Amino acid sequence: MMWQRCSMLAAMLGFWAWSATAHNVGEIGVLTCTLGNPIGTSSGEEATGAQTRDGICSFKPKNGTEETYAAKVQGVSFSTDTKAALIWVVKAAVGSKIEPGLLEQSFASDRKTPADQRPPLVGEPNAAIALHSMADKSEGSVSAAQKPAPTGFVVLSVELTLRSASG
């Protein structure tokens, strides 16, 4: 009887800790990146498989100065698109101070995300910042028995380097 109460209390504390963490994260801005051709292929070649692409990104924080970043993006392409545009909602702990160069770091796919969902990109070393894809989702895809095949460029990691801040 005592262990049941303890395990119930532990479960409630675990849920409370998870809820508190999930609710203490908010949107701080939007990051938009335009990517060039895959590095190592010419413009006429088919771009499939693992790739690295250079890009230019614009970060528009809800409050603060707009910034421009150079990007090196690693991913996998399931289409022959040679150019791509990516948009992410940038989320951070509530109350995070938005300073110049806040996004200057590497971001990698969250490996805890289920395989049928698009993972956020989590900052390294500052894991309190994450990039959440704003890619279109087809209607009914969440509850569909068979998931549609992925299309486009699937991002595995992003490295951002601050180029300028205006304002």
C-alpha positions, 0 to 999 in steps of 0.5 A: 500500500505504501509503495503504491502511494509512493509510485503514484506520487512519483508519477504525479511529480514526473507529470508536473515536471514535464508540464512545467517544462513544456509550458515554460517554452515560448516562441521568440521569433522566426528564422527563414533560410534560403539554401543554394545547390547541394555542395559538390553537385552542379546545377544540372545534376540530380540532388538526392541522398545526404547533402550539405548546403550553404544558405543565408538566413534571416532571424526576425525576433518578436522583440529585438533586432533582425539578424542575418546568419550564414548557414551550413545545412546538412540533410537528405533530399527526396526530390530533385529540387536544387534550391530550397527555402526553410522556415522555423519558429524559434522557441526558447525558455520563457524570459530568455534574453534576446541578444545579438548572435543568440542563434550562433551555434549548431542545431541537430535533430531531436532524436527523441522525436517519433519517426513519423513526426518532424523533429525540432532542431535543438541547439548545441551547446544551448539546448534551451533554444530549438527550431520548430519546422513550419513546413506544410503538413497534409490534412489527415496525415497525423491520423492516417494509417499509412504515412505519405512518403517524405518529400523535399529536403529533410534537415538533420543539422544546421550551423549558424554564424552571425553575419549582421544585425540591423536596427 
